Amino acid sequence: MASSALPIVSNADSSTCIFDSFRTAIAKKVSEALPLTIEQAYSGVDYGKKGVDFTVALPRFKLPGKLDELAAKVISKFESDDWVSSVTHDKAFLHFQLNSESLVRRVLDQVHARTHLTKSKKPEYGTNTSGKGKKVIIEYSSPNIAKSFHVGHLRSTIIGAFLSNLYESCGWEVVRMNYLGDWGTQFGLIATGFEKYGSQEELEKDAIKHLFDVYVKVNKDAEADPNVKTEAAQWFKRMEDGDESALKNWRVWRELSVKKYEEQYDRLNVHFDVYNGESMVGKEWQDKALERLNEMGLISDADGAKIVDLTKWKLQSAVVRKKDGSSIYLTRDIGGAIERYEKYKFDKMIYVVSSQQDLHLAQFFKVLELMEFPWAKTLQHVNYGLVQGMSTRKGTVVFLDQIIKEAAEVMYNQMKQNEEKFAAVEDPETTAREIGITGVKIQDMAAKRINNYTFDWSRMLSFEGDTGPYLQYAHVRLASIGRKNPQLLPLPRPELIKTESLASMPHAREIVFLLGSYPDVIKTALRTHEASGIVTFAFRLSHAISSAWETVIVKGEEDTEKARARLYMYECARDVLAAAMRLLSIRPLERM
């Protein structure tokens, strides 16, 4: 078997993804047999279908000559080496199998080194530095203070947290931003209602719930008495004009609401660098934006309101200032984006907002483009579909903590059914909550984000099928192998572990191949902004591990060398599964 030094390919980085070396080895064989550069050949090496490691589709190169003749040239020159063991020709395709011993050795050693031996002392397997030196702002969650935290906000929170982790793992500097709905006429209403229904004690206990209750009551009053609305509008106008007596209470409400949200986000394993809000957008930029649009002849008057006409881009017309001169959220968004660029000089800004807002975001981006800001083209809307049927046993969900509580309770009751295992769990409440939250998140991220889905407690919290609890169970099971085989621990240094025996075991090889593909899974997710690719990977890995339990055994294997190699593989699998779960903002459990 020949050993071959590998040429350098510009966008390959085998220090973070060992599969880049295997692909380079395949590309070398193809480019030596056909009139292609190594780069051209490399771009044609794709993952194979079931049972095939990598495939090259010959038609993509548009070379002269018949496909069969081109294939024959590659096959006649082929020699197996440390990297690639065989090639077969099938119609328009060449299928390559990797050298199994080399595959197992190199993948496991890279997983181990990039998880446990990094300079940062943090696990880095799967990550890359493609975004080094770039900054992205990701705006997500963004609930309205004093209004319900609805399922749309939950989806934005889950998707935004994932995207923030994803960009960070690709080397970007990430600013996680929560843009609160903390401004607008509803605060005039609350201020009016607070005098009548407010309680300082209730406010401090749970500001989010109390302000919501006040809002509901005062809204009822407003339906019966139009004067309440007039009073509310006057109150908000005072806030907009900077009247301190009108702003004093509002500041307290905002601060207490943020504090409460922070506790809830922490339970969800989500955090923010900045709590921004509509209230923080200065008037200066809103006015400048209107002036600029006016100068460009894009503003027209309609019943005293100012309108920007975007019909020629099929985006309808958008109101930019109300009749009474107060701002509207399109203008605030425009002003806010300009201020953010001034402050952060970002390379990209992502808004994680439901697809119901597609038109609003398109109008908003278009206006900034018309205002000739060069950075306007770096703004991106990551949208998502609706969730149907989100309710608890007590009725409709209004608050985020209701969702968390319900998930935890359902899970806790389910865990109690197995008394023996339940007794072994140290902190069943926390464990139940973590599994419950995992269920909510996985149900949300399992399909493409644009799809609508129906919220289903029983399906989501089941241990059967591709669910969050099943994923936690797969991780816990891997974590228990070491505990059940203390005689093998600590494992010797990787170079002292003989991994050859794994190469001939199909189940073990399948697991290792999946582990090797993880860095590519991350790159794809960055391109598509889809969490579902990571979720699918985590389930494929869990299924492959589950299939291996019976044949690739550790406990009961008499040959210590073989048992060690298998434990090493399972430990690496656990590291990668945990990395994928953390990327999805899920905390992997050790026991359950």
C-alpha positions, 0 to 999 in steps of 0.5 A: 500500500502506497503512502502519499503526501497530500497537496495543499487545497486552498479551502481545505483545513484538515486541522479542524476537519480530517475529512478534508485530508481524505477528500484531498487524497481522492481529488489527487487521484482524480486530478492525476488521471484527468485534465483537472487541477487539484482544486477543480477535482476537490470541488467535485468530491461529495459524500456518497449515498448509503454504503459509499464514503465519497462520490465524484460525479464526472459530468460536473467537470464538463470534460471532453470524451465519454464518461466511461473512458474518463472513469476507466482512466481514473481506475487504471491509475488507481493505487490504494494508499493510507487514505483511500482503499478502493474505487468503483465505477457506477454509470456517471459516478466514481465511488471511493471507500476510505482506508478503514484503519486510517479513518478510525485512527485519525477521526477519533484522535482529532475528536479527542484532541480538539475536545480535550487538548485545546489551548482554550481548555474548551471543547472545539471539535466541529468549530472553524475560524471562517468568520474570524475578525467579523462581527454579527449582531443577532436580534432574537426573542424580543418579547413585548413588555406587559404583553404575553410571551407567545409561541412566536417569541419562543421560536425566535428565542430557540432559533436565535440562541442556536444561530448565536452559538453557530456563528460563534463556533465559526469564529464570528464575534457575536452580539446577542441582542434582545430588542424589547417591545418596551415603547408604544401606546400600550405604555400609555394604557398601562400608566393609566391603568396602573393608577387604578389596578397597580400594586407595588408588591405584585410588581416586585413579585412578578413584573411580567405577569402583573403588568400584563394583568393591568394591561388586560383590565385597562383594555376592558375599560378602554372598550367601554370608555373611549376617554381611557384611550385618549388619556393613554395617548396623552400619557404616551405623548408625554413619555415621547416628549421626555416628561420625567414624571411620565417616564419614572414608573416606566423605567421601573417596569422595564427594569423589573421585567428584564430581571424576570426575563433573565431568570427565565432565559437562564432556565432555557440556557439562553443569554443576551449581551444587550437588552435593547428596546424600541425606547432606546432608539433616539429621535435624531436618527428617526428624523434624519431618516425621514429627512433623507427619504423626503429629499429623495422624493419618496415621501407622500402625505396621506391624511396627515400621516407620512407614507413611503411608496414602495409599490414599484418594488412590489412592497406596497406603501409603508407608514413612517410617521403617524398623524399626531407626529408620534413614531411608528415601529418601521421608523424606529427600526430604521433609526435603530439599525442606523444607530447600531451600525454607528455603534458596532460597525457590524459585518452582518445583522440578523433579525430572527422574526416570524414569517408573518413579518416578511413584508415589514422586514422587506420594507425596512431593508428596502428603505435603508437600501434606498437611503444608500447605506452600503451596509444595508445589504448585510441585513438578513431576515431569518424567518420561521413558520407558526406553531399551532395548538400551544396550550397547557392543561390549564388553558392557553399559554400566556407566559414563558414560565408556563411553558417551562413549568408544564414541560417539567411537570409532565416529564417529572410525572413520567419519570416517577413511573420507573421507581427504581431509576427515579430513586437514583436521580440526585435532583429529579426536579432539575432533571425533569425540567432539563429533559422537558426543555430539551423536548420543547426545543427539539420539537421546534428545531427538528424540521425546517424553520419555515414549516408550521408545526403543531405543538404536541406535549405527549409526542414531544416528551416521549422517549420513543422516536426522535424526541428531545428525551431520546437524545438526552437518554442517548447521551446519558447512556454514553456517559454511563459506559465509563461508570460501568467499566471503572477498570478501564479508566483512565484510558491511556494516551490515544497513541497507546490505544489500539484502534485497528480492531474497530476498523473491521466492525461495520457498526463501529465504522459507521459511528466513526464516519458520522463523527468525522462528518460533524465539522461539515454539518456545522458548515452547512448549517451556517450556510442555510441557517437551519438547526434541523441539520444539526438535529438530524445529525444528532439523531443519526449518531444516536441511532448508530450508537444504539445499533452498536450496543449489542455487537460493539460491547465494552462490558463483557469483552475479555480482550482489554485492548479491544474493550479500551478501543471501544470505550475510546470510541464511545467517549468520542461519540459522547463528546460529539453528541454533547457538542451538537446538543450544546450548539442547539442550546441544550444542556447534556445530562450525565444521569436521568 
